[in-house]
Amino acid sequence: MKTQGKYGVTATAAAQVLCEDVRNFSTRRRNILYLMHRYLVENGFYSSAESLKSEGRLSEEYELCDNIDLDGMYLEYASFFNMKFGKYPKILKKAGPKIKLEMGGKSQEKKESKEQPAKKPQNPEASVANWHLSVGAATAALSNEPLQIKKMETTTAVESNTQENACEIEHGHLGSDDNLFSSLDWQSLAELVKTSILQENIKLRWSDVCGNQRAIELIKEAVLTPIEFPQLFAHGLKPWRSLLLHGPPGSGKTLLAKALYSETQGQVTFFNITASIMVSKWRGESEKILRVLFHMAAKRAPSVIFLDEIESLTSKRDRATDHESSKRFKNELLQLLDGMEHTLNGVFVLASTNLPWDIDEAFLRRFEKKLLVQLPNEAERSCLISRLLGSSISLSPRLLEHLVEISNQFTGDEIRLACKEISMHRVRCATKIADRSTCPLKESQAAIEANVEKAFRQVRPLGQKLLAKHEQWQQENGS
């Protein structure tokens, strides 16, 4: 699309030319050489600048712009890195220890030769021979003489090794054993992933969940059974690695995840993954965050990765509207999920969705169990209503039976909202917000029952519309 305005076409053409220059390797190489040449001249390295000019074949045809120099680019990059990661980049690091080569059977001769003063080679052929002697490991191997490689212990090397052993990454493993976090960029991503680890004090038990016993049993088999009975999985049997929960909104999928976190707090590392953590505007960074997540989960095993509303991350890949970055992210997630059986032992992926039919088939295959979270039945609705309203009002058996009948096809969250409306009505009466004529200080039993019934009838169940579709999908794809 051409830019509107008097100079729109010219601006668009210039932008295209600049874009091609940035992507062209030869152009980038030429620009870097000119930047280096100016930096050498400005800092007094004139002979080096002349050598660079001759070897790089820099002509007088081009010259650098006034607002571009190597030092300014360095400062701009450092500022950008600090804004992105909250710290400045580390450009240089101490070099590793030097390697000493010794030929078998000739070490004594080398020691004697070192004691004598060094002499300069008389001709170029001698220098070439010395060069081959220093780096000719292949020649030594052919001559059947053992090649000994020794690490030269220096004070600097010893200090650096001590510092590396003392430096321990916060996720619980030594940096020497964890090559993934040796780079500063990966460490910054690891700090971002650590923010997804739940640290809250949630008081919730399995008994607080009404219904969904099948889902509770599967979650216990996958997470708690390997911890309590590890001997059962010592001969090749492996617990469930992934579970997909689907159902209408408000059916209790996230509540099951909260109960799992509360029951396993202190035993299992729980990663609560959201889109704000996984999605990044920088190219390739989302895939790195994903790999860091699974790597940290494996290092902190046993661990649980909870992906709520997973259809936003695992939609079908054949859509024309998908961006390239989205496709790369999905491919990376597919590879990590497929490799869990072999490398990511002790990691359990728990996912929930309201739209399982929007998930790509490749992701569905990688979920070992796919389970429908059902709506509460009559007994479960009666238990839930009694638990939510039993402390505020007295429920007669007739009224409780009537409320159970009204709440047919209600999700657990919709029953909670109806009970909350009843409690808020009593709060309004206590704080004298409502009119005295409609809200007396002491209501009769008939008025209380009428208000309770009114609160339940105000709720419009949404799960009823999607339940049939979820049941059909479970029959076709569930396990």
N, C-alpha and C positions, 0 to 999 in steps of 0.2 A: 504494500500500500504506500502510495506517495504522500509525502508530508504536505499538508495544506499551507498555503502562504506564498508570498512573493518569491522566496528563496527555497521553497520546499523541495523541489526536484534536485537542486544543487546540493542541499544538505543531505538528502538521501544517498546520492551518488558518493559523496565524500565519506559518509558513514560506511558504505559498503566497501570502499577502497581500504579504509582503516581496518575493518574486520578481516579482510583478506590478508593484509600485512601482518596482523597479529597471528593468524593461523598458519602463515607460510613459514616453514622452518628456516629456509635460507635467509629470509628477511629478518627473522628474530636473531639469527647468528650474526648477521652483519651489524644489526643495531647494538648487540652486546659488545662486539669488538670495538665499535666507535665509542661506546660508553667507557670501556676499559682504557682506551687510548687517551681520552680526555682526563680520566682520573689519574693516570700515570704522569701526564704532563703537569697537571695542577699540583701534584705532590712531589715533583722534582725527579722522577724516575725517567730521565730523558733517554738514556740508552735503551732501557726496556721498552719505552714508547716507540722508539725508532725500530727496534726489532719486531715489535708487534705490528707496526705499520707495514713493514716489508713482508713478514711472513703471512699476515692476514690479507695482504694485497688491498690495503685501504687507500683509496684514491681521494683526490680533492673534489670529486663530483658531489659528495655528500658532506654535510656538517650537522652537528647536533643542534637541536632547538635550544633556545635560551633557558627554558624552564625545566629542562631534563638534565639530571646528572645522577651518577651512581650513588652518591651519598644521600641525596634526597629520596631516591627510590628505596634505599635501605631504611630510612626513617619512616617512610610511608608504610612499608611492609610491617615494621615493628609496631606501629600504631594500629594497623589493621589486626594484627595478631593479638594485641592486647585487648582490643575491643571485642574480639571474637571469643577468646579463651580466658580473659581476665589476667593474663600474665604476658610478659615479653618473651620473644623466642630466644632459644639458646642456639647460637650459631656455631660455636666452636666447642669441642670437648677434648680432653686429654687423649693423646694417642696411646694405643695399646703397647704392651711390652714388646721389645724387639726379639726376633728369632735368631738364634745362633746355630749355624751349621758346622758340624764337625765330621770329617771323613774318618772312617774307622781305620786304625793302625797308623794314622799320621798326626794324631793330636799332639804327640810329643814334639814332632818336627815343627808344628805350627807355633808351639810355645817357645821353642828356641829361636825361631825366626822373629817372633815378636820382641824378644829381648834385644835383637840387633837393631840399630837405627834404620828407619825406613829410607829407601832410595827411590828416587824418581825414575820412571822408565825411560830408557834411552831412545826408544823409537815407538811409533804408534802401534806396531805389532805386539809389543809387550803389554801395552795397556789393554788391547783387545783380549789378549790371553788372560790377563788378570780379571777382566770382566766376566769371561766365560767361567773362570774358576770360581767366582763368587756366586753365580746364579745357576751353574750347570748341574743341577740335581739329577737331571736325566742321564747325563754322562756318567755320573757316579754310580747310578743304578746299573748301567750297562757294564761297568767294570767290576761288578760283583762285590763292591765294597759297601758295607752298611753305612747308611746315612743317618746320623744322629741329630735330632732337632731338640735343642734345649731352650727353655725359657729363661732369659736373663733376668735375674731377680735384682731389681733396683729399689731404692728407697721410695721413689714415686710409685712404682708398681705395687709395692707392699701396702702403701697407704691407700691407694685406690682400691685394692682388693678388700682392705679392711672396711673402707667406706661403703663398698657395694654390699658386703655381707651385713653391715649394720643398717643399711637402708632397706626398710621393709615397707612394701606397698600396703596401704590400709585395708585392702580386701583380704588380707590374711596370708599372703604367700610371698616368699622372697623374690626380689627383682631378678636375681640370677636364674631362677627357675621359671620365670614368667616373661618370655621374650615378647609377648604381644604388647606389654606396657613399657617396653624399653624406650619408646619414642614419646616425646612430649605431647604430640597430638593425641595419641591413644590414651595417655594418662588423663588428658582433659576430657575425653569422651567417657572414660571410666568414672570420673567424678560426676558427670552428668547422669550416668546410669545409676549411680549410687543413690541419687535422690529419689529413685522409684522404689527403693526398699522400704517397706512399711515399718514404722517404728511406733505406731499408735497403740494405746492400751484399750483394746476393744473387748468388752465383756459380753461374749455370746457363746452359747453352747449348742450342741446338736439338738438337744431337747427343746430349744427355743424355736426350732424350725418345724412348722406344722406341715406334714406331708413330705413328698419328694424323697421317700425312703430309698428308692432305687438309686437316685443320684448320690445320696449320702453314702450308700454302700460302695459304689464305684470309687468315690473319692477316697474313702477309707482304705480300700484295697490298693489304690495307687500310691498313697502317701504314708498312711499310718502303719499299714501292715509290714512294709519293708523295714520300718524303723523298729517295730516291736518284735518282729520275728525274722531277722535277717537270715537265719539258717534255712528258711524255706526257699530262698532265692540264691542259694549257693551252688546249685548244680545246673546252671543254664537257664532256669526259669527267670523271667524278668517281669516286673510289675507293669501296669499300664503306664504308657508314656504321655498320652494326650487324651483329652476329653473335650468334646464340644457340646455345650448345653444350649439348647434353643427352645423357644417358647414365646408366648405373647408378652408384651411389656408388663412388668410388674408381677410376674409369676414367681419370682424368687431366685433368679440365677445369680445375681450379685450377692444376695443374702447367703447363699451357699458358700461363695468365696470368702465372705467375711467370717462365717462360722469356721471354715477351714483355717483361716489365719489365726483366729482366736484360740482354736483347739491346739494348734501346732506352734504357738508363739514360744520362742526360745529353742525350738528343735529344728525348725525349717526356716530357710530364708525365703521371704515372700516378696516377689517383684510385681508391683502393680503398674502395668505399662499403659501409658496413654499416648495419644497422637502427638501431644506437645513435646514428648521426649523423643519419639521415633522419627518424626518428620523434620527435616532440616532444609533450608533453602540453598545450602552449599552443595555443589555437585559431588556425589559419591559419599557424603557424610552419613546419610541415613543407613546405607548398607554397613558402614563401619560401626555405627551405634548398635545395629542389630547383632553384628558379630561380637562386639564387646559384651552385649547383654548375655548371650548364650555362653560366652567364655567365662564370665563372672559367675553365672548360675552353676556351671560345672565345677568351678573352683570352690564355690560355697555350698556344694551339695551336702545334704538333700535340700533342694530348693524348688519353688513353685513359681512359674511365670504365668500371671493372670492377664489375659488379653480381653478386655471388655469391648463389646461392639466390634468384633473382629472383622465384620464384613466391610468396614471402611478401609482395612489394610489388605484384604484378600479378595477383592472383587474380581470378576472375570477378566482375563488378560486379553481377550480378543476384541475388546471395545476400541472403537476408533478414537474415542476421546482421551484415552490413557496417554499420559506423558511418558517419555523415555525413562525418566527417573523413577516413576511408579513401576514400570516393568522391571527395572533393575532391582528395586527393593523387593518385589514379589519373588523374583528368581532367587535372590539371596535367602529369603525366608524359606523358600521351598528346599533349598540345599541344606539349610541348618536343621529343618524339621526331619528331613530324610536321613540325616546323619546322626540323629539322636540315639538310634538303637545301638550304635557302635561306639560313639565317642562321648556322648553326653549322658553318662550314667548318673542316676540320682536326680535328674531334672524332670519335672512334671509340668506339662503345658495345659493350663485350664483356660478355655475360651468360652465366651458367651456371645450370642447373637439373637436378634429379633427377626432377621431376614436370612435364613440359611440358604435359600434358593439363589441368593446373589453371590454366594461364595464360589470361587473357581473349583472345578472338579479335582484338580491336582491337590489343592489344600484339603478337600474332603477326604481324599484317599489317605492322607498322612495323619488324620485323626483316627486313632484306633477305636474310640468309642464315640458315638453320636447319640445323644439322649434327649428326649422331649421332656421338659419340665412341665408337668401337668398342672391344671387348675385344682384347687382344693376341693375335695368331695364334701359330703354333708357332715361327716364326723369331724373332719379337719376344720371346716368352717365353724362348727359349733365350738370346738376347742379354741379357735383363734378369737372368736367374738367374746367368749367367756373370759379369756385371758386379758383382752383389751378393755372390756367394760366392767369386769367383775369388781374392780376396786372403786368405781365411781358411782354406779347405780346398781340396784338389785334387779336381777333378771329372773323373772318367773319362767318356769319350764315352757309355758305357752308362748310367752314373748320370744324366748330364745328359739323355739321351733319356728315361729313366724319369721324371725330375722334370717334364719338359715334358709328358709324357702325364698325369701326376697333376694338374698345374695347368691342365688344360683347363677353360675357362669361368671362370678366375680373372681378376680385375681386376689392374691393375698394383700397386695398393696392397695387395691380398691376397698377391701374390707377395712384396712387400717385407716384410710381417709374417711370412710363413713363413721367409724368410731371416734376419730379425731374431731369431726364436725359436732358430734354429740358432746364431747368434752368441752369444746370451745363454746357451745351454747350455754353450758353451765358456768363457764368463766364469764361470759357476758352478763349473765344474771347476777353473779357475785360482785362484779365491778360496777353494776348499775348502768351499764352502757345502753341496754335495751329499755324499752318503755315499761313502766310498772304494770300497765294493764295487760301486756302480752307476756311479761316475764315476772310473775310474783316472786316474793321471797321464798315461799315454800310451795312447790308444785305438787299437785296430786299425782297419784300413781297413773291415772288415766292420761294426764298431760305429759308425763314422762314417756309413757309408751308411745303417745302420738308423735312426740318430737323424735324419738328413736326411729320410728318407722319412716318419718319424713326424711330424716338424714340418710337412711339407706336407699330410699326411692330417688333421692337427688343424684345418686351416682349412676352414670351411664357406662356400663361395662364395655371396654374396648377389646378385651381379650376374646370375646365371643365372635368377633368378626374374623380374627386370624386363627382361631383354634382349629377349625376344619382344615385350613391350608397346612398348618403345622402337622396335624395328624397324618395327612396324606403324604407329606414330605418324609415323615418318620417311617412310614410303611415302605417307601421307595428307597430311601437312602440311610435310614437309621441302623444302628447296630447295638 
